[in-house]
Amino acid sequence: MTSIATAAATPTAPSQIDTLSLEGLNPADPQWFVDDTIGNLLRRLRLEDPVHRSHSPVPGIGDYWSVTRYRDIMQVEMHPAIYSSDWSVGGISLMDFPPGEQQLQMFIAMDPPRHDEQRKAVSPIAAQGNLDGWEGLIRERTCKVLDSLPRGETFDWVDRVSIELTSMMLATLFDFPQEERRRLTHWSDLATSNKLTNPDAPEPEVRMAGLREMLGCFMKLWNERVNAPPRADLVSMLAHSPATRNMTPLEFMGNLVLLIVGGNDTTRNTMTGGLLALLQHPGQMKKLRADPSLIGSMVTEVIRWQTPLAYMRRTATQDTELGGKQIRKGDKLALWYLSANRDEAMIPQPDEFIIDRPMPRLHLSFGFGIHRCVGNRIADLQLRILWEELLRRGTEIELMGEPKRVRSSFVHGFSQMPVRIVS
């Protein structure tokens, strides 16, 4: 695979970030992500003020602490009683209750014991037996998608590969009609959109109407499965578990959003980010071609490198101290996983993409502790198979323009990436 040199003009070039006032630095501004300069900003905070009092002018965000070092984030993750994820105190996003919208309740935005009970309802989805059973299906679909791609002409990798493969897998996890799988992608994009930070996002009433449509569709599936024997799909698991079978509609909506976004955005953005990383590091691509047994560690390195969810919010339940700073009860904290995965104190050569890195799993892309991603092994499987099949075909790909990045400080991903298969 080869790449072309691409560059985008940015309002604040990486070289200028060190000259900005530390007091005014706001990592939650999505422009840093659109311009792909967020890494430079987080590096400065990590080195100069790792627990940083940030301020966003966006209504509903305001003041928050940016936690940028690996060890400090781990400290927070290991003490969920002090640093809450619960929706009732703010949940997992820096944005407080958006005007005109309902606050979604989902198990990742709950504290124990409710979190543990609801998570347990769906955790069997990633059992080894399921993974073994899906491997052949995922490979068959991957081969079909790759073999259908045009040769010698530009196409969008995000749409033709990343979204197509992840939407098919997501439909399988829910036992959702495959012919309607792009509705899942649409709902995922709706769920992570926000008019206050992205002027192109739908209005709040449009967003909520779309999520209510999602709820209505899944309520039909729920009603079918709650009266049938338990099955190995997410809707059936939720319908039959004592912890979730009596959920309110709003809570069901929230858990659907969590599972759809978790199964869609993270894997699809890592599929795109992985290709981009290898196009930009041809030496690593050459190494991978010479030794395909490195695919497993390469996939793990891609997950660290991309970090598909940039942060998670926590809210302090009491006065405490973190990284030498006094945190007050009610304060918001953004745990910048994207920064932890570049922490020089924990990861050697963190700004280098190294597919045979020692201890490749030393990253926080899936979170840590009680909120660690339920489906991380499903993501690993899909990514591994994609690269096995690309290597088996000897596919040579060129980057044909600058990737378009999602305007979000939460989802670290891509909306478009033009490429061309040259052989």
Secondary structure in CASP SS format (residue, H / E / C, confidence):
PFRMAT SS
TARGET T0000
AUTHOR 0000-0000-0000
METHOD secondary structure of the structure
MODEL  1
M C 1.00
T E 1.00
S C 1.00
I C 1.00
A C 1.00
T C 1.00
A C 1.00
A C 1.00
A C 1.00
T C 1.00
P C 1.00
T C 1.00
A C 1.00
P H 1.00
S H 1.00
Q H 1.00
I H 1.00
D H 1.00
T H 1.00
L C 1.00
S C 1.00
L H 1.00
E H 1.00
G H 1.00
L C 1.00
N C 1.00
P C 1.00
A C 1.00
D C 1.00
P C 1.00
Q H 1.00
W H 1.00
F H 1.00
V H 1.00
D C 1.00
D C 1.00
T C 1.00
I H 1.00
G H 1.00
N H 1.00
L H 1.00
L H 1.00
R H 1.00
R H 1.00
L H 1.00
R H 1.00
L H 1.00
E H 1.00
D C 1.00
P C 1.00
V E 1.00
H E 1.00
R E 1.00
S E 1.00
H E 1.00
S E 1.00
P C 1.00
V C 1.00
P C 1.00
G C 1.00
I C 1.00
G E 1.00
D E 1.00
Y E 1.00
W E 1.00
S E 1.00
V E 1.00
T C 1.00
R C 1.00
Y H 1.00
R H 1.00
D H 1.00
I H 1.00
M H 1.00
Q H 1.00
V H 1.00
E H 1.00
M C 1.00
H C 1.00
P C 1.00
A C 1.00
I C 1.00
Y E 1.00
S E 1.00
S C 1.00
D C 1.00
W H 1.00
S H 1.00
V H 1.00
G C 1.00
G C 1.00
I C 1.00
S C 1.00
L C 1.00
M C 1.00
D C 1.00
F C 1.00
P C 1.00
P C 1.00
G C 1.00
E C 1.00
Q C 1.00
Q C 1.00
L C 1.00
Q C 1.00
M C 1.00
F H 1.00
I H 1.00
A H 1.00
M C 1.00
D C 1.00
P C 1.00
P C 1.00
R H 1.00
H H 1.00
D H 1.00
E H 1.00
Q H 1.00
R H 1.00
K H 1.00
A H 1.00
V H 1.00
S H 1.00
P H 1.00
I H 1.00
A H 1.00
A C 1.00
Q H 1.00
G H 1.00
N H 1.00
L H 1.00
D H 1.00
G H 1.00
W H 1.00
E H 1.00
G H 1.00
L H 1.00
I H 1.00
R H 1.00
E H 1.00
R H 1.00
T H 1.00
C H 1.00
K H 1.00
V H 1.00
L H 1.00
D H 1.00
S C 1.00
L C 1.00
P C 1.00
R C 1.00
G C 1.00
E C 1.00
T E 1.00
F E 1.00
D E 1.00
W H 1.00
V H 1.00
D H 1.00
R H 1.00
V H 1.00
S H 1.00
I H 1.00
E H 1.00
L H 1.00
T H 1.00
S H 1.00
M H 1.00
M H 1.00
L H 1.00
A H 1.00
T H 1.00
L H 1.00
F H 1.00
D C 1.00
F C 1.00
P C 1.00
Q H 1.00
E H 1.00
E H 1.00
R H 1.00
R H 1.00
R H 1.00
L H 1.00
T H 1.00
H H 1.00
W H 1.00
S H 1.00
D H 1.00
L H 1.00
A H 1.00
T C 1.00
S C 1.00
N C 1.00
K C 1.00
L C 1.00
T C 1.00
N C 1.00
P C 1.00
D C 1.00
A C 1.00
P C 1.00
E C 1.00
P H 1.00
E H 1.00
V H 1.00
R H 1.00
M H 1.00
A H 1.00
G H 1.00
L H 1.00
R H 1.00
E H 1.00
M H 1.00
L H 1.00
G H 1.00
C H 1.00
F H 1.00
M H 1.00
K H 1.00
L H 1.00
W H 1.00
N H 1.00
E H 1.00
R H 1.00
V H 1.00
N C 1.00
A C 1.00
P C 1.00
P C 1.00
R C 1.00
A C 1.00
D C 1.00
L H 1.00
V H 1.00
S H 1.00
M H 1.00
L H 1.00
A H 1.00
H H 1.00
S C 1.00
P C 1.00
A C 1.00
T C 1.00
R C 1.00
N C 1.00
M C 1.00
T C 1.00
P H 1.00
L H 1.00
E H 1.00
F H 1.00
M H 1.00
G H 1.00
N H 1.00
L H 1.00
V H 1.00
L H 1.00
L H 1.00
I H 1.00
V H 1.00
G H 1.00
G H 1.00
N H 1.00
D H 1.00
T H 1.00
T H 1.00
R H 1.00
N H 1.00
T H 1.00
M H 1.00
T H 1.00
G H 1.00
G H 1.00
L H 1.00
L H 1.00
A H 1.00
L H 1.00
L H 1.00
Q H 1.00
H C 1.00
P H 1.00
G H 1.00
Q H 1.00
M H 1.00
K H 1.00
K H 1.00
L H 1.00
R H 1.00
A H 1.00
D C 1.00
P H 1.00
S H 1.00
L H 1.00
I H 1.00
G H 1.00
S H 1.00
M H 1.00
V H 1.00
T H 1.00
E H 1.00
V H 1.00
I H 1.00
R H 1.00
W H 1.00
Q H 1.00
T C 1.00
P C 1.00
L E 1.00
A C 1.00
Y E 1.00
M E 1.00
R E 1.00
R E 1.00
T E 1.00
A E 1.00
T C 1.00
Q C 1.00
D C 1.00
T E 1.00
E E 1.00
L E 1.00
G C 1.00
G C 1.00
K E 1.00
Q E 1.00
I E 1.00
R C 1.00
K C 1.00
G C 1.00
D C 1.00
K E 1.00
L E 1.00
A E 1.00
L E 1.00
W E 1.00
Y H 1.00
L H 1.00
S H 1.00
A H 1.00
N C 1.00
R C 1.00
D C 1.00
E C 1.00
A C 1.00
M C 1.00
I C 1.00
P C 1.00
Q C 1.00
P C 1.00
D C 1.00
E C 1.00
F C 1.00
I C 1.00
I C 1.00
D C 1.00
R C 1.00
P C 1.00
M C 1.00
P C 1.00
R C 1.00
L C 1.00
H C 1.00
L C 1.00
S C 1.00
F C 1.00
G C 1.00
F C 1.00
G H 1.00
I H 1.00
H H 1.00
R C 1.00
C C 1.00
V C 1.00
G C 1.00
N H 1.00
R H 1.00
I H 1.00
A H 1.00
D H 1.00
L H 1.00
Q H 1.00
L H 1.00
R H 1.00
I H 1.00
L H 1.00
W H 1.00
E H 1.00
E H 1.00
L H 1.00
L H 1.00
R H 1.00
R H 1.00
G C 1.00
T C 1.00
E C 1.00
I E 1.00
E E 1.00
L E 1.00
M C 1.00
G C 1.00
E C 1.00
P C 1.00
K E 1.00
R E 1.00
V C 1.00
R C 1.00
S C 1.00
S C 1.00
F C 1.00
V E 1.00
H C 1.00
G C 1.00
F E 1.00
S E 1.00
Q E 1.00
M C 1.00
P E 1.00
V E 1.00
R E 1.00
I E 1.00
V C 1.00
S C 1.00
END
